[in-house]
Amino acid sequence: MTARATGLSPSHPLIRAYHRSLAELRGQGVEHESALRQPFQNLLTDTARLHGWSLVAELGAKAGGRTIRPDATLRDANSLPRGHWEAKDERDDLERAIRRKIDQGYPTGNIIFEDTRRAVLFQDRARAFEADLGDPRQPADLLQRFYTHSEPDIRKFEEAVDEFEERVPDLARGLAAKIEEAHRRTPRFQEAFAGFFALCQASLNPNLRREAVDEMLVQHLLTERLFRTIFDNPDFTHKNVIAAEVERVIGALVSESFSRTEYLKGLDRFYVAIEAAARTITEFADKQHFLNTIYERFFRGYSVKVADTHRITAAKLTDHPDPADNLPVS
């Protein structure tokens, strides 16, 4: 892929604005890092939007028992970190600064080190490219390589989500059929469901319909593992009232209808790939956003209403306020 294929040619207005801003600062005799790094930060901020990424300055992350803060972390629409940037003063020895940062645990999966004159790109833990930032062509090439790179865990995640999205409608319909049969033939399930339905109407929406709660059970069966692993809370289904009641209803369902473990066994590799990507996210709110985003993709082929149902359930299961609490479910 060429730089032009990403929408960033050497003559792109953003590239020209970067060189113009840097020249203006140097023309004013500005030499300190905090000022000289601003043009490149602006360039990253603006070009990231072209790729659906966003720049977060000095986002903390754990590395080897310490907290590191790259000058910027660039994240995609799923809140997954896709790259980093670290600026140095042009009076520093860039190579020495790079070695020091790497020794401190800075990630080298996709990171740009730069000192306003030269940039060094590391990808997959190795030096991948060097750019003369004074050459109009090379910043475009640098950013093309940066934005089109995906680390192995990200690639596996994207493949897993795409394939999971294709399979969810059939899996969900199969579970819905088992739930519908249990409504007709399983007294234990009928009793457990009635209690849960009343709880949902009292705590979520008094106008909630049975079909919406059935969808909630389907969604929970397919995603409960991800709640446990991504939020690192193996006991959440026991400590949260809604989650505990969902599990009680599902326990009544699977006790006589089918094996939950066997039904979900074929999804294990999808779960593993999604969990691996989620481990790069540290903040609770970002994890919730990550789950909401991928679940909306999972279930949009199954029901037009289940995504809203998920957002309500997610907020309740994680005890975290969400505007979706006020969404009607019908």
Steps between C-alpha positions, in 0.01 A plus 500: 500500500630845418473819696248626244278196570450616857403851390835651606712613208806723553291794377210431737389819682571340838857413404558850363346657814739294714809625315370856501434499877840354577675757278313784669609384846862463393484840336407643839800331662288245691708198597339334805326163461160597641452756220672321213306181557163674451505499116556123490234444766258707291594295195430175685174630645367606161622202297376254765145619434539401135546142618236493773759529777528757777802639682516493881791695649708343778270204562645293783568129458666231712833357387719280717344618824529870419277756331615636167350797314584527132443849364200361312305179461288460188187290541248364253121510522505196731722686753787265412846661499636476146818706527706739708713809455792628704657842429852603595684830486720532191790577735461150650674195363199331340658153492590519868153628587341212307711242684410658833127496427508142379688397814221666701244276331358728232305289249672438167213335314429822308670815631656811348797662672582843356703812574348736236781420256500121490244232584558133578209257472499175696253227407467145634786565745751594227620814324286522187560839336686828534385831357659836433218726615635789297431309178131555402473145368628312802247608767221376270678165461560480875134559582383260230704224664382604846127506425487186289678282755312254721667298772429125506248521786313777317492304174367192679243714680373655178475161332323352803247781526422483127447124512315508831268765357413265214431207733307679775162516319485122456626432851260753649203360311591152620506618861175692453333181378618312810369779724165501321468124548586537870224760535255230387640185659731569797323596826827574681600745229151654493516570872853646489418711196187646659701625798771646278246664270339675796841618623588641154170686479556647847865599452527568125167582339142423609400466132764237426370217282580132536673491161751761612587296809537188285751696289678604819543132591631418153748784517612404849562139398721610213692772682514419872852363466621830353354696793689278744832509319512854365395657830720248685214417734424127509233549767297777336207266433476429872552850637260690275125453550405512132787276394427249775135480394598457134723211600221343706264510202766360267578229754136395485516507120815293449424250775246330273543641149866490391866525606617860517865394484454286191289761324767769545805278455544594136527869591807464720751632246285810446484566873878456535574749220260760640635457853859541380417831330306622804803449725654808339221714656547612859219742585159366609301744284712409196437130559127566518514699176700217340236245599210718390661555160571137419167377640307741284684349205433145621128536539395743229444207263278322750262767624466874447417543869751273670783757487296738716412210728870425531590856596243497779618161622868597478442807715317297763745210498800728548334737749606790281261782400409512133257722310350183360335441838224727376449332165157340452498130422194364327 
